[in-house]
Amino acid sequence: MLRLTEILYDIYGGSDDDRRLESVRVRNVCSAVAHEAGLTYANIGRILGKNHSTVIHGVRTHYNDINFSDGYKEMYMRAKMLFSGGKEEDLIEMKEYITFLKYRLSQYEELYGDLDE
């Protein structure tokens, strides 16, 4: 998990002892991914050098940020893929496919109208 935080710090900025938003979000994402994988809050805290209550707060904040913070969901998807042993290339390929599907949907809507109507 420490390697995951290092990778995300490299991509998004921040560091372990930093309280800036970028650093906090990286730790929150890593905490949420690790908790979803079955690690306890106490174990995550030990790994990150944080108190378990800080980890609990971070995971709770994660569920709000994933819906309302720009770019956060992408960071979470990347972290989840990397934590599970996936490759960065797989994520890029998946994003390209989603972009393609959105394009095709817009073409369909131009021809046949809005799907919600």
C-alpha positions in Angstrom: 0.0 0.0 0.0 2.9 2.4 0.6 4.0 1.9 -3.0 0.4 2.9 -4.1 0.6 6.1 -2.1 4.0 6.8 -3.7 2.7 6.3 -7.2 -0.4 8.5 -6.5 1.8 11.2 -4.9 3.9 11.2 -8.1 0.8 11.6 -10.3 -1.3 14.0 -8.2 1.3 15.7 -6.0 1.7 15.7 -2.3 3.6 13.8 0.3 3.1 11.7 3.5 3.6 14.6 6.0 1.7 17.1 4.0 -1.8 18.5 4.9 -2.6 20.0 1.5 -5.8 18.8 -0.2 -3.9 16.8 -2.9 -2.0 14.8 -0.2 -5.1 14.3 1.9 -7.1 13.0 -1.0 -4.3 10.5 -2.0 -4.3 9.1 1.5 -8.2 9.0 1.6 -8.3 7.1 -1.7 -5.6 4.7 -0.5 -7.4 4.2 2.8 -10.7 3.5 1.1 -9.2 1.0 -1.4 -7.4 -0.8 1.4 -10.5 -0.9 3.6 -12.6 -2.3 0.7 -9.9 -5.0 0.3 -10.4 -6.0 3.9 -7.8 -4.2 5.9 -8.9 -2.8 9.2 -8.8 0.9 10.0 -6.1 0.3 12.6 -3.9 -1.6 10.1 -4.3 1.0 7.5 -3.4 3.7 10.1 -0.2 1.8 11.0 0.8 1.5 7.4 0.2 5.2 6.6 1.5 6.4 10.0 -1.9 7.8 11.0 -4.3 7.3 13.8 -7.2 4.9 13.0 -9.7 7.7 13.6 -8.0 9.7 10.9 -8.4 6.8 8.6 -12.1 6.4 9.5 -12.6 10.1 8.7 -10.7 9.8 5.4 -12.8 6.9 4.3 -16.0 8.7 5.2 -14.8 11.8 3.3 -13.9 9.5 0.4 -17.6 8.6 -0.2 -18.5 12.3 -0.4 -15.6 13.2 -2.6 -16.2 10.4 -5.1 -19.5 12.0 -6.0 -18.7 15.7 -5.8 -15.0 16.4 -6.3 -13.6 16.9 -9.8 -11.0 14.2 -10.8 -11.4 12.3 -7.5 -13.3 9.4 -9.1 -10.6 9.0 -11.7 -8.0 8.9 -8.9 -10.0 6.3 -7.1 -10.4 4.1 -10.2 -6.6 4.3 -10.8 -5.8 3.5 -7.2 -8.2 0.5 -7.2 -6.7 -0.9 -10.4 -3.2 -0.5 -9.2 -3.9 -1.9 -5.8 -5.5 -5.0 -7.3 -2.4 -5.6 -9.5 -3.7 -3.9 -12.6 -1.6 -1.9 -15.1 -1.9 1.7 -15.9 -2.3 0.8 -19.5 -5.5 -1.1 -18.7 -7.0 2.0 -17.2 -6.0 4.2 -20.2 -7.6 1.6 -22.5 -10.8 1.6 -20.4 -11.0 5.4 -20.4 -10.5 5.4 -24.2 -13.3 2.9 -24.6 -15.7 5.0 -22.4 -14.8 8.0 -24.5 -15.7 6.1 -27.6 -19.0 4.9 -26.2 -19.9 8.5 -25.2 -19.1 9.6 -28.7 -21.3 6.9 -30.2 -24.1 7.8 -27.9 -24.0 11.4 -29.0 -24.1 10.3 -32.6 -27.1 8.2 -31.9 -28.9 11.0 -30.1 -28.2 13.3 -33.0 -29.9 10.9 -35.4 -32.7 9.6 -33.2 -33.2 12.3 -30.5 -32.6 12.2 -26.8 -32.9 8.8 -25.2 -34.7 10.2 -22.1 -37.6 11.6 -24.1 
